């Protein structure tokens, strides 16, 4: 039986890499992204019967509509990976309420809305996989209060959902990437005026493996959590940071 996975924020970065990895593992992938063109390109790169769906994960009606459409197109849903999110940096005294609302909505509200829409479909099948993307920033990160708070919330969400959905055969786990080469992290160079190579080298020096992560590094862990091999793993947050 071919399983169907929804990947939000699937148009770029970790989301796109996760779509491709799940496709490689035999999943049929529904790529969801606020940027419809990026979603279509990721679906094409994923191959198979991947489909593309433009939706803003912070919009309740848009999420419910997209999930219903995906279930109709693919005959159901078996998994959800939430990668959508934005980042805004600044000292807490400089951040606005709009900054707070935008960042927490993209990471936390978005994950909640997607899980709420998908959970009944997984429960009805008696099997399912949910993987929420958190971050090492959940431990705390200066000048990123909204982002860190949202990512800490994702960890709590995964733990709570694992207890609720476990009896229905659904596992829920989180991944917490460290510094990964994505559009979000490369934006640091534009924001600060520093060279990307300098930023990446500085971050790499703080890891045990002496390199920064790639989206594929994280996607492979997501693929594991979605597999049968992870059937007895739930409520966990796995750090994917290159150590320590």
Secondary structure, DSSP 8 states (H G I E B T S, - for coil): ---EEEEETTTSHHHHHHHHHHHHTT-EEEEEESSHHHHHHHHHHH-TT-EEEE--TT-HHHHHHHHHHHHHHHT---EEEE---------TTT--HHHHHHHHIIIIIHHHHHHHHHHHHHHHHT-EEEEEEEEGGGG--TT-HHHHHHHHHHHHHHHHHHHHHGGGTEEEEEEEE-SB-SHHHHHHHHHH---HHHHHHHHHTTSTTSS-B-HHHHHHHHHHHTSGGGTT--S-EEEESS--
